[in-house]
Amino acid sequence: MRATPLILTALALAPLLAVFGAGSKPAPAGEARAVAAFATVQKVFQHPRCQNCHIPGDQPLQFDDGRPHAQGVVRGPDGKGAAGLPCSTCHGEANLPASYGPGAPPGAPHWQLPPPQHKMAWIGLPAPQLCAMIKDKERNGGRDFAALIKHVSEDKLVLWGWAPGGTRAPVPVAHDRFVEAFKTWADAGGPCPKG
């Protein structure tokens, strides 16, 4: 029996279908580059300088080991602490001088947690879920990609992560490299890694 050209074509494609699946195509190069850039975004967002305030509950975390904040501190109705104990009670507009000691409360403008209606809690989230949350305007405070880029590029509280004062470890990715990775990801439409 002679094989027809259609059967030969199907046999030739079989190895490719096994790798990519019958209904899928390889991602375009730009999308693959954006997904790779998102790995840098994830590394920053899930560093203690960021995730200690991006929490699922209502008590912020402290230190690199993410222990619950002392003094019974809570998020409060607007993310700025409880009535009678706002974040600004201890956290000023800037880090305290080194003479106050390594454990002095850090500071930056508008020190606060995200408000309860969009907590943006990403502790332990796998990359696909973190990606989806970041770009979801219902969960990120109504920010589109342009607003997100502005936030990670310029917000003084975000920038604090690279100059946290005391003995705190800064975010391990240079800020300009992080912003470049964020823009690469956002400019491609925010493609998410596959599970």
C-alpha positions as CSV (number, residue, x, y, z in Angstrom):
1,M,0.0,0.0,0.0
2,R,1.4,3.4,-1.0
3,A,1.2,6.3,1.5
4,T,-0.6,9.3,0.2
5,P,0.9,12.8,0.6
6,L,-1.7,13.6,3.3
7,I,-0.6,10.6,5.4
8,L,3.1,11.5,5.0
9,T,2.4,15.1,6.0
10,A,0.5,13.9,9.1
11,L,3.4,11.5,10.0
12,A,5.9,14.4,9.6
13,L,3.9,16.6,11.9
14,A,3.4,14.0,14.6
15,P,6.6,14.9,16.6
16,L,5.7,18.6,16.5
17,L,2.1,18.0,17.7
18,A,3.5,15.9,20.5
19,V,5.6,18.9,21.7
20,F,3.2,21.8,21.1
21,G,-0.1,20.0,21.3
22,A,-2.6,19.7,18.5
23,G,-4.4,23.0,19.0
24,S,-1.5,25.2,20.2
25,K,1.2,27.2,18.5
26,P,4.5,28.3,19.9
27,A,4.4,31.8,21.4
28,P,5.7,34.6,19.2
29,A,9.2,35.8,20.2
30,G,7.8,39.1,21.6
31,E,5.4,37.2,23.9
32,A,8.1,34.8,25.0
33,R,10.4,37.8,25.8
34,A,7.6,39.5,27.8
35,V,6.9,36.3,29.8
36,A,10.6,36.0,30.6
37,A,10.6,39.7,31.7
38,F,7.7,38.9,34.0
39,A,10.0,36.5,36.0
40,T,11.9,39.7,37.0
41,V,8.7,41.4,38.0
42,Q,7.7,38.4,40.1
43,K,11.1,38.4,41.8
44,V,10.6,42.0,42.9
45,F,6.9,41.8,43.9
46,Q,7.5,38.7,46.0
47,H,10.5,40.1,47.8
48,P,9.9,40.9,51.5
49,R,10.2,44.7,50.8
50,C,7.1,44.4,48.7
51,Q,5.1,41.5,49.9
52,N,5.2,42.4,53.6
53,C,2.5,45.0,52.9
54,H,0.8,43.1,50.0
55,I,-0.9,40.6,52.4
56,P,-4.1,38.5,52.2
57,G,-5.1,39.3,55.8
58,D,-5.1,42.6,57.7
59,Q,-1.9,42.5,59.7
60,P,1.2,43.6,57.8
61,L,4.4,41.6,58.1
62,Q,7.9,42.7,59.1
63,F,11.5,41.7,58.4
64,D,12.8,39.4,55.8
65,D,11.2,36.4,57.5
66,G,7.7,37.9,57.2
67,R,6.7,37.8,60.8
68,P,3.4,39.5,61.9
69,H,3.9,43.2,62.6
70,A,4.3,43.9,66.3
71,Q,2.1,46.3,68.3
72,G,-1.1,44.8,66.9
73,V,-0.9,46.9,63.7
74,V,-3.7,46.3,61.2
75,R,-4.7,47.5,57.7
76,G,-7.7,49.6,58.8
77,P,-10.5,50.7,56.6
78,D,-8.3,52.7,54.1
79,G,-5.0,50.8,54.4
80,K,-3.5,53.5,56.7
81,G,-3.9,51.6,60.0
82,A,-6.6,51.4,62.6
83,A,-8.3,54.4,64.1
84,G,-6.1,55.7,66.9
85,L,-3.1,53.8,65.5
86,P,-2.4,55.0,61.9
87,C,0.8,53.8,60.2
88,S,2.1,57.4,60.4
89,T,2.3,57.0,64.2
90,C,5.7,55.3,63.7
91,H,6.4,55.5,60.0
92,G,7.5,59.0,58.9
93,E,8.1,60.4,55.5
94,A,11.6,59.1,55.4
95,N,13.8,56.5,57.0
96,L,15.1,57.6,60.4
97,P,18.8,58.4,60.7
98,A,21.2,55.5,61.3
99,S,21.8,56.9,64.9
100,Y,18.3,55.6,65.8
101,G,19.6,52.0,65.4
102,P,19.2,49.3,62.8
103,G,15.6,48.4,63.9
104,A,14.2,51.9,63.8
105,P,10.9,52.1,61.9
106,P,11.4,52.7,58.2
107,G,9.7,55.6,56.5
108,A,8.5,56.8,53.1
109,P,5.8,59.2,51.8
110,H,2.3,57.9,52.3
111,W,3.4,54.8,54.3
112,Q,0.4,52.4,54.1
113,L,-1.0,49.1,52.9
114,P,-3.2,48.7,49.9
115,P,-6.8,49.3,51.0
116,P,-9.0,46.3,51.8
117,Q,-11.1,46.5,48.6
118,H,-8.0,45.8,46.5
119,K,-5.4,44.2,48.7
120,M,-3.2,42.9,45.9
121,A,-2.0,40.1,48.1
122,W,0.6,38.1,46.3
123,I,2.5,36.1,48.9
124,G,3.2,32.7,47.5
125,L,1.1,33.2,44.4
126,P,2.3,31.2,41.4
127,A,3.4,33.3,38.5
128,P,0.2,33.0,36.4
129,Q,-2.0,34.1,39.3
130,L,0.3,37.0,40.2
131,C,0.4,38.1,36.6
132,A,-3.4,38.0,36.3
133,M,-3.8,40.0,39.6
134,I,-1.4,42.7,38.7
135,K,-3.2,43.6,35.5
136,D,-6.7,43.1,36.8
137,K,-8.1,46.7,37.1
138,E,-10.8,45.5,39.6
139,R,-8.0,44.2,41.9
140,N,-5.2,46.7,41.3
141,G,-7.0,50.0,42.1
142,G,-8.2,50.7,38.6
143,R,-4.7,51.0,37.1
144,D,-4.2,50.4,33.4
145,F,-0.6,49.5,32.1
146,A,0.4,53.2,31.8
147,A,-0.7,53.8,35.4
148,L,1.1,50.6,36.6
149,I,4.3,51.7,34.9
150,K,4.1,55.1,36.5
151,H,3.4,53.5,39.9
152,V,6.4,51.2,39.8
153,S,8.7,53.9,38.3
154,E,7.9,56.9,40.4
155,D,5.9,56.1,43.6
156,K,8.0,57.1,46.6
157,L,6.7,54.2,48.7
158,V,7.6,51.7,45.9
159,L,11.1,53.3,45.5
160,W,11.7,52.8,49.3
161,G,12.2,49.1,48.6
162,W,15.6,49.9,47.0
163,A,16.6,52.1,50.0
164,P,15.0,50.5,53.0
165,G,17.4,51.8,55.7
166,G,18.7,50.1,58.7
167,T,19.9,46.5,58.1
168,R,17.0,45.7,55.8
169,A,18.0,44.1,52.5
170,P,16.9,46.1,49.5
171,V,15.1,44.6,46.5
172,P,17.8,42.5,44.8
173,V,17.0,43.7,41.3
174,A,18.2,47.2,40.3
175,H,15.2,49.5,40.0
176,D,16.0,50.5,36.4
177,R,16.2,46.8,35.4
178,F,12.9,46.1,37.1
179,V,11.2,49.0,35.4
180,E,12.6,47.9,32.0
181,A,11.3,44.3,32.6
182,F,7.9,45.7,33.7
183,K,7.7,47.8,30.5
184,T,8.7,44.9,28.3
185,W,5.9,42.8,29.9
186,A,3.3,45.6,29.8
187,D,4.1,46.7,26.2
188,A,3.4,43.1,25.1
189,G,-0.1,43.3,26.7
190,G,0.9,41.6,29.9
191,P,1.1,38.0,28.8
192,C,1.0,35.6,31.7
193,P,3.2,32.5,32.1
194,K,1.5,29.2,31.7
195,G,0.8,27.1,34.8
